[in-house]
Amino acid sequence: MSHFIVSSVRSGAMAIFLAASLFASSGPDSRTVTNPKSLTSQSNPAANPVPVDDLFMTHSIGGGAWSPDGQEIVFESNASGRTNLWKMRADGSGATQLTHADDRQFGAVWSPDGKWIVYQQDVGGAEIWDLFAVPAGGGDPVNLTNTEKIAESNAMWSPDGSKMAIAYKPKDSPVTDIAILDWKTRQVSKLTNEQEQDHRWSYAAWTHDSKFILATRGNALFTDSDAYLN
């Protein structure tokens, strides 16, 4: 019995060696380098020159958030020349531009009731973000924060839809705190007040009852952080 096992192992090893040798024989070392001058491409004498602008114009898609009912997706695209918000059906059809602005727009999130979409918008390229809300069905956006020296971004709705956790960063400060934006009153109140210049706050999730936020506080080097329930 043991002799049979040893013989089988040896036979298997030999088979693997032969297979490897055969595979190696068709590897790169045995191939002939192709002469580039021997290659030809199809041409179309009737084709017009490609405009230089077209060579540098690329369309990008980013973000992406499902509507609460799972029927639609909001996303970011620069198909119109600026990174604005677009919306399409869940099957990928019916893509339409939802917002129009010369400034970049990112981070779109649906309200829990599906009626509004909140997003952040740049101001003149300075990245002093304001938070905006636009009706999910289309319409005029509303500036929720409208501050010149505070960057508000990364909105996260509470499950009950009454408020949002947001990132709060003064223009002249390296510190990012957490603030709460009341949806009804539009009032912003800071939840944290970091005193150390090399530390930042960020949040991960709301509790189901919308009373607490799971957050982290860490240093700028990402070498130390702690979790908090605020």
N, C-alpha and C positions, 0 to 999 in steps of 0.2 A: 504493500500500500504506500509506504513512504517512498519507495523507488519510483512509483507511478507519479507521485506528487512532484518529486524533484525533476523527473523527466518532463512533466508538463510545464513546470516553471521555466526550465531551460528552453523548451520549445517556444514558449510564449516570449521569452526574452529575445530569442533569435528572430522571431517574427517581427517584433518591435524594431530590432536593429535593421532588418532588411527593409522594413517600411520607411524608417527614417533615412536610410541610405538612398532609397528610391526618390523620396521627397526632396532630399538635398541635391540630387542630381539635376533637378529642374529649377533650382534656385537661381538667384541673381548672378552668381559667379559664372554660370554657363550661358548666360544670355549675351547676345550681340548688341552693342550700343547702336541705336537708330541714328542715322544721319539726318539731321534736321532738314537739309536741303532736298531730301528725297520725299518729304511730305508736302502735300498740296491740300488746300482747303477750297471748298465750294465758293464760288463768287457769283454775284448778281450785278451785271453791268448796269442795270437800270436803277440800282439802289442810290439813294441820295446820301450825301455826307451826314453823319450824325452830329447834331448840335452839341457844342461843348457842354452846355448846361445839362443836357440829358446824361452825359457821362458821370456827372457828379451828383445827380439827383437820385437819392435812394429813399424809399418809403419804409418807415419802421412802425412797428406795432408793439405796445408795451402795456403793462398793468393788466387789467382784466378783473372784473368783479361781477358775480352772478346777481341777478335780481332776486329778492326773497322768494318769489314764486318759481324761480328756475327757468323762466321763459325768455329772458333777455340777458345780454352781457354788455357792460359798458367798458370801454378800453380807450387807450391813448394812441393816436396816430398822427403822423405829419403828412398825410396824403394830400392835404390842402396847402402845404408849405409851412405850416406851424403845427406844433404839437398841441392838439386840442382833443376834446372828448368826442368819441364816436359811440354809437350803439348799434347792436345787431341782434337778430333773433338767435335763440340757442342752437338752431341748426346751421348757423353761419350765413343765413340769407338776410337781406334787407338792411345792409349797413348804411347808416345815415350819420351825418355830422350833427352832434348835439349842441356844441358850443363853438363860438367863433371869437378868437382873440389873437392879437399879435404876440402876447406873452405866453410862455409855456404853461401847460396845465398837466397836473399829475395826480396820482393817488385817489382816484374816484371810488367812493363807497356809497352804497344804497342805504337809505333809511330803512329801519325794520318794517315799516308799513309799505315800502316800495314806492312812495310818492315823490321822494326827493333823492337827488344825488349830490353829495358834498365832495368837493375837490379842492386842491391847493393851486394857486396861480401865482406865477412870478410877477415881479413889478420891474420892468425895464432891465431885466437881466441881472438885477442885484441880488436875487434869491432872498429877498425879504418877503416871504410868502404871505399871502392873505388866503383865508378860507372862503370859498364861495359855495352857494347852493343853487341848483337849477332843477326845475320840475322834471321828473323822469320822463314825462311825455313831451318835453320841449317847452321853451319859453325863455323869459329874460332871467339871467342869473342874478343872484343877490349876494353882495359882499357881506359876509357875516362878521368879519373882524375889522377890516379897513384901518389898519395901523401902519404908520410909516416907519417906525423904528423897532417893530417886533415882528419876528417871523413866526407865523403859526402854520403848522403842517401836520400831516399824518393823522387825520381825524379817524377816530374809532368810536362808533355808536355804542351806547349802552343798549342792552337787550330790550329795554322798555321804550327806547326811542326818545327819552326825555333830555338826553345830554350826550356829549361827546368828550372823550379824552383826547387831548391834542398836545403836540410838542410846542414848547414855548421858549423862544430864544431871542433875547434882545440883540439888536444889530451890533452893538459894541461889546458884546460879551461872548466868551467861548462856552458858556454854560447853557445847557438845554434842560429845562424843567418840564414838569407835567402840569397842565392846566385843564380845567373843566369848562366847556362851553355849553351854557344852558340853551337848549334849542328854542324855547319859547321866548325868553327875554333877550337872547343874544349876548348875555353877560359872560365875560371870561373871568374865572377866578383861579389863581395859582394853587395847585395842590402841594407842590414841593417848593422849597426855597433854598437851593444849593448854595453853600457859602465857599466851597473849595473850587478854585478855578480849573482844576484838572479833573473834575468829576462831572458825570452826565447822568441824567435820568431817562429811562425809556419804559414803556409799558407793553404788556403782552396780552392781557385779556381782562374782561369784566367778569365778575361773578354773575350767576344767572339772575339774581335778584337786583342787579344794577346798583348795589350798595358799595361794593369794593372793587379795587383794581389791583391786579397782580403786576408789580413793577420791579425793575432792577435799577440799582445805582452802582456805577462802575467808573474806574479811572479812564483817562484818555488813551492809555497804552493798552487797554483791554487785558491787563494782567490780574485784575482783582475786581470782583463785583459781588453784590449781595442782593437777595430777593426780598421784596417787601409786599405786604398787603395793605394798601392805603384805603 
